[in-house]
């Protein structure tokens, strides 16, 4: 299991377009991926779960990944959050 924290740097947070991109990204991997934000557990394979997770600008999220492709999945998540801009 791998865990890593990210800060949402996009001024508009994770609205519909980036939420959809995150969902598509997570569906590429077999590993279990969970995001914690504001005390909520978010299923990143669901756009609705992402949108209701209140991942807005400046918030810190904790990403937890476990499974056979967890390293590749975390590398992709790291790229996603570091490149998240409007």
C-alpha positions in Angstrom: 0.0 0.0 0.0 1.2 3.5 -0.9 -0.1 6.7 0.5 0.7 10.3 -0.5 -0.7 13.7 0.2 -1.5 16.3 -2.5 -2.7 19.9 -2.4 -5.3 21.0 -4.9 -3.5 23.9 -6.7 -6.2 24.5 -9.4 -8.0 27.7 -8.5 -11.4 26.2 -9.4 -10.7 22.9 -7.7 -11.9 19.6 -9.1 -14.9 20.6 -11.1 -16.6 18.5 -13.8 -13.8 18.4 -16.4 -10.9 17.5 -14.1 -13.2 15.2 -12.1 -14.0 13.3 -15.3 -10.2 13.1 -16.2 -9.4 11.8 -12.7 -12.1 9.2 -12.9 -10.9 8.0 -16.4 -7.3 7.9 -15.0 -8.2 5.7 -12.0 -10.3 3.3 -14.1 -7.1 2.4 -16.0 -5.7 0.6 -12.9 -6.7 -2.6 -11.1 -5.4 -1.4 -7.7 -7.9 -0.1 -5.1 -7.6 3.7 -5.0 -9.2 5.8 -2.2 -9.0 9.5 -1.7 -9.6 11.1 1.7 -10.6 14.8 1.9 -12.4 16.7 4.6 -13.0 13.5 6.5 -14.7 11.9 3.5 -13.7 8.8 1.7 -13.9 9.4 -2.0 -14.2 6.8 -4.7 -12.2 8.3 -7.6 -13.8 5.9 -10.1 -17.0 7.8 -9.6 -17.4 11.3 -11.0 -20.3 12.0 -8.6 -18.1 10.9 -5.6 -15.3 13.2 -6.7 -17.7 16.2 -7.2 -19.3 15.7 -3.8 -15.9 15.3 -2.1 -15.4 19.1 -2.0 -11.8 19.0 -3.4 -11.5 22.7 -3.7 -8.4 25.0 -4.0 -6.0 24.7 -1.2 -7.4 21.5 0.2 -5.1 18.6 1.0 -6.1 15.2 -0.1 -4.6 11.8 1.0 -4.4 9.2 -1.8 -4.1 5.6 -0.8 -3.5 2.9 -3.4 -3.0 -0.8 -2.9 -2.7 -3.6 -5.5 -0.5 -5.0 -8.2 -0.1 -1.8 -10.2 0.0 0.6 -7.2 3.3 2.1 -8.1 2.2 3.0 -11.7 -1.1 4.2 -10.4 0.6 6.5 -7.9 2.9 7.9 -10.5 -0.1 8.7 -12.6 -1.9 10.3 -9.7 1.2 12.4 -8.9 1.4 13.6 -12.4 -2.4 14.4 -12.4 -2.3 16.5 -9.3 1.0 18.3 -10.1 -0.3 19.2 -13.6 -3.8 20.2 -12.5 -4.4 23.7 -13.8 -7.2 25.6 -15.4 
